[in-house]
Amino acid sequence: MSETATTDWLDMLKEQTRTGEQMGTQVPEMLAKPEITLDQVKALFQALETQAEFVERLTAILEDNGYDFDIISAAERLEDKYADLAAEVAEKLKGMKAG
């Protein structure tokens, strides 16, 4: 594995982690706004699902390339974060559809 490839995957993980941290703050704020629409919640859910799928693929790539356990673990935590956020949005969506 070349040094460039290593740096690229690690940089990608770092960038995704920063995005995940921002989403962890922004999603609850967005969901708390009374003016949020059903279409916005649907779009947010889809975006989080897409992000979760991307991080899942990234985790698999890291595993396949023999990265250290700590790096794989960080990627898995990020996967969990996106899954939790998507579940939170799904609950909001469910509530909006019922109400």
Phi, psi and omega in degrees: 000132182280159178298323180297315180298317178301310181298318181300312180294319179293319177298320179297317178297317179299316180296317180294325178294317176299316179298317178299320178295318178297316180296325179298332177270316187287322184299309179300323177297317180295316182293335181282345182287124181295337183274000180295138183263164177301316179298323178293320179293320176299315180296320178297317178300313180298318179297319179292321177298317178298317180295318179298319178296320179298314181293327176297317177295319179299318179300316179298319179296316179299317178298314181298333182264010172072031178291158180301155179305319181298322179290315178299318180298319178297319179294321179293322176296322178294319175303313180298320180300313180295321178297318178296317179295319178297321178295321178298317179292321178299321177297317178298315181299315179300314180296321180292321180291325180284329186260000000 
